[in-house]
């Protein structure tokens, strides 16, 4: 009886680190929200939003039809999206960044 030597395969042990995807909160233009209301909502609900940036984004929403107002983790994006929608802003569905 002939036996062959046992061979073992080396297993790759590299760890792959994947980060969670970020999500975009997008406000759409509409015909019923005022500039002041949109700007005030952005300041109220989006962290670190300044008055100048809120006004700039509000103008972008008006002139271009939409603006990405925040990008980050899904859970926070869902919260901000819901808060802005409750204030009557027209929101695009969340999308991964």
The 8 nearest C-alpha neighbors of each residue, nearest first, counted from 0:
[[1, 2, 3, 4, 5, 6, 7, 8],
 [2, 0, 3, 4, 5, 6, 7, 8],
 [3, 1, 0, 4, 5, 6, 7, 8],
 [2, 4, 5, 1, 6, 0, 7, 8],
 [3, 5, 6, 2, 1, 7, 0, 8],
 [6, 4, 3, 7, 2, 8, 1, 9],
 [7, 5, 4, 8, 3, 9, 2, 10],
 [8, 6, 9, 5, 10, 4, 3, 11],
 [7, 9, 10, 6, 11, 5, 12, 4],
 [8, 10, 7, 11, 12, 6, 13, 5],
 [11, 9, 12, 8, 7, 13, 14, 6],
 [10, 12, 13, 9, 14, 8, 15, 7],
 [13, 11, 10, 14, 9, 15, 8, 16],
 [12, 14, 11, 15, 10, 16, 9, 17],
 [15, 13, 16, 12, 11, 17, 10, 18],
 [14, 16, 17, 13, 12, 18, 11, 19],
 [15, 17, 14, 18, 13, 19, 20, 12],
 [18, 16, 15, 19, 20, 14, 21, 13],
 [19, 17, 20, 16, 21, 15, 72, 71],
 [18, 20, 21, 17, 72, 73, 71, 22],
 [21, 19, 18, 95, 22, 72, 96, 73],
 [20, 22, 71, 72, 96, 95, 73, 70],
 [21, 23, 95, 96, 71, 94, 70, 73],
 [24, 22, 70, 94, 96, 93, 69, 25],
 [23, 25, 69, 67, 68, 93, 80, 76],
 [26, 24, 67, 91, 66, 68, 90, 23],
 [25, 27, 90, 65, 66, 89, 91, 67],
 [28, 26, 65, 89, 90, 64, 60, 91],
 [27, 29, 64, 60, 61, 65, 89, 26],
 [30, 28, 31, 27, 32, 89, 61, 88],
 [31, 29, 32, 28, 33, 61, 89, 27],
 [30, 32, 29, 33, 88, 28, 87, 89],
 [33, 31, 30, 36, 29, 37, 34, 88],
 [32, 34, 36, 35, 37, 31, 30, 38],
 [33, 35, 37, 36, 38, 57, 32, 58],
 [36, 34, 38, 33, 37, 39, 32, 54],
 [35, 37, 39, 33, 38, 34, 40, 32],
 [38, 36, 40, 34, 39, 35, 41, 33],
 [37, 39, 53, 35, 41, 40, 36, 54],
 [38, 40, 42, 36, 41, 37, 35, 43],
 [41, 39, 43, 37, 42, 38, 44, 36],
 [40, 42, 38, 45, 39, 43, 44, 53],
 [43, 41, 39, 48, 40, 44, 45, 38],
 [42, 44, 40, 41, 39, 45, 46, 48],
 [45, 43, 41, 42, 40, 46, 79, 82],
 [44, 46, 41, 48, 42, 43, 47, 79],
 [47, 45, 48, 44, 42, 43, 41, 69],
 [46, 48, 49, 45, 42, 44, 43, 52],
 [49, 47, 42, 46, 45, 53, 52, 50],
 [50, 48, 52, 51, 53, 47, 42, 54],
 [49, 51, 53, 52, 54, 42, 48, 38],
 [50, 52, 54, 49, 53, 55, 48, 56],
 [51, 53, 55, 49, 54, 50, 56, 48],
 [54, 52, 38, 50, 56, 55, 51, 41],
 [53, 55, 57, 51, 52, 56, 38, 50],
 [54, 56, 52, 58, 57, 53, 51, 59],
 [57, 55, 59, 53, 58, 54, 52, 60],
 [58, 56, 54, 60, 59, 55, 38, 53],
 [57, 59, 61, 55, 56, 60, 62, 54],
 [58, 60, 56, 62, 57, 61, 63, 66],
 [61, 59, 65, 64, 57, 66, 28, 58],
 [62, 60, 58, 59, 28, 64, 63, 57],
 [61, 63, 59, 60, 64, 58, 65, 28],
 [64, 62, 59, 60, 65, 61, 66, 28],
 [65, 63, 28, 60, 61, 27, 62, 59],
 [66, 64, 60, 27, 26, 63, 28, 59],
 [65, 67, 60, 25, 26, 68, 59, 56],
 [66, 68, 25, 24, 69, 23, 26, 65],
 [67, 69, 24, 66, 25, 26, 56, 70],
 [68, 70, 24, 67, 23, 71, 45, 25],
 [71, 69, 23, 22, 21, 24, 76, 68],
 [70, 72, 21, 22, 76, 73, 69, 23],
 [71, 73, 21, 75, 74, 22, 76, 20],
 [74, 72, 76, 75, 22, 77, 21, 71],
 [73, 75, 77, 76, 72, 78, 71, 79],
 [76, 74, 78, 77, 73, 72, 79, 71],
 [75, 77, 73, 79, 78, 74, 80, 24],
 [76, 78, 80, 74, 75, 79, 73, 81],
 [77, 79, 75, 81, 76, 80, 82, 74],
 [80, 78, 82, 76, 81, 77, 83, 75],
 [81, 79, 77, 83, 78, 82, 76, 24],
 [80, 82, 84, 78, 79, 83, 77, 85],
 [83, 81, 79, 85, 84, 80, 78, 86],
 [82, 84, 86, 80, 85, 81, 88, 79],
 [83, 85, 88, 81, 87, 86, 82, 80],
 [86, 84, 82, 87, 83, 81, 88, 80],
 [85, 87, 83, 84, 88, 82, 40, 81],
 [88, 86, 84, 85, 89, 83, 32, 90],
 [89, 87, 84, 83, 86, 90, 32, 26],
 [88, 90, 27, 26, 84, 87, 29, 28],
 [89, 91, 26, 27, 25, 88, 84, 92],
 [90, 92, 25, 26, 27, 93, 89, 24],
 [93, 91, 94, 90, 25, 24, 80, 23],
 [94, 92, 23, 24, 22, 91, 95, 25],
 [93, 95, 22, 23, 92, 96, 24, 91],
 [96, 94, 22, 21, 23, 20, 93, 73],
 [95, 22, 21, 23, 94, 20, 70, 71]]
